Amino acid sequence: MSELSDCERDLKNLRRYADEVERTLVNVKAQATEKTWRGPGGDKLRKDFEQRSKEIRASLRRAKEEMERIRKKLETEEAQKKDGD
């Protein structure tokens, strides 16, 4: 396999895993309601969860962007190799 196909496979997996994490965040948020978690502890949980969720989503976005950048670079390199042959 080429580095490009490996990268494309990894990017596809990363997107799939990111979607799974996103679904998990949505499910946890749905369970962390005021009905389920009352009082100051619940308020703290929701506040902390919102902050962590934003951080997780930002990390996933950056990882996907970096993988896409690498994929494009490899695509360019492979095209240059073919032109050189």
C-alpha positions in Angstrom: 0.0 0.0 0.0 1.1 3.5 -0.6 1.5 6.2 2.0 -1.5 8.0 0.4 -3.8 5.0 0.7 -2.6 4.4 4.3 -3.3 8.1 5.1 -6.8 8.0 3.4 -7.6 4.8 5.5 -6.4 6.5 8.7 -8.4 9.7 7.9 -11.5 7.6 7.3 -11.0 5.8 10.6 -10.4 9.1 12.4 -13.6 10.5 11.0 -15.5 7.4 12.1 -14.0 7.6 15.6 -14.7 11.3 15.8 -18.4 10.6 14.9 -18.5 8.0 17.7 -17.1 10.5 20.2 -19.6 13.1 19.1 -22.5 10.7 19.5 -21.1 9.8 23.0 -20.9 13.5 23.9 -24.5 14.1 22.8 -25.7 11.1 24.8 -23.8 12.1 28.0 -25.2 15.7 27.7 -28.7 14.2 27.3 -28.2 12.3 30.6 -26.7 15.2 32.5 -29.9 17.1 32.8 -31.2 18.9 35.9 -33.6 16.1 36.5 -30.8 13.6 36.7 -28.1 15.7 38.4 -29.5 18.2 40.8 -27.9 20.8 43.0 -24.4 22.4 43.0 -22.8 19.1 42.0 -25.0 18.8 38.9 -24.3 22.4 38.0 -20.6 21.8 38.3 -20.9 18.6 36.2 -22.7 20.3 33.4 -20.3 23.3 33.4 -17.3 21.0 33.4 -18.8 18.8 30.8 -19.5 21.7 28.4 -15.9 22.9 28.7 -14.4 19.4 28.2 -16.8 18.8 25.3 -15.6 22.0 23.5 -12.0 20.9 24.1 -12.6 17.4 22.8 -14.4 18.7 19.7 -11.6 21.2 19.0 -9.0 18.5 19.3 -10.9 16.2 17.0 -11.3 19.0 14.5 -7.5 19.8 14.6 -6.6 16.2 14.2 -8.9 15.9 11.1 -7.5 19.1 9.6 -3.9 17.8 10.1 -4.7 14.4 8.6 -6.3 16.2 5.6 -3.2 18.4 5.2 -0.9 15.3 5.3 -3.2 13.5 2.8 -3.0 16.5 0.4 0.8 16.6 0.8 1.1 12.9 0.0 -1.2 13.2 -3.0 1.0 16.0 -4.4 4.2 13.9 -3.8 2.7 10.9 -5.5 1.6 13.0 -8.5 5.1 14.4 -8.7 6.6 10.9 -8.7 4.3 9.8 -11.5 5.3 12.9 -13.5 9.0 12.1 -12.9 8.6 8.5 -14.2 
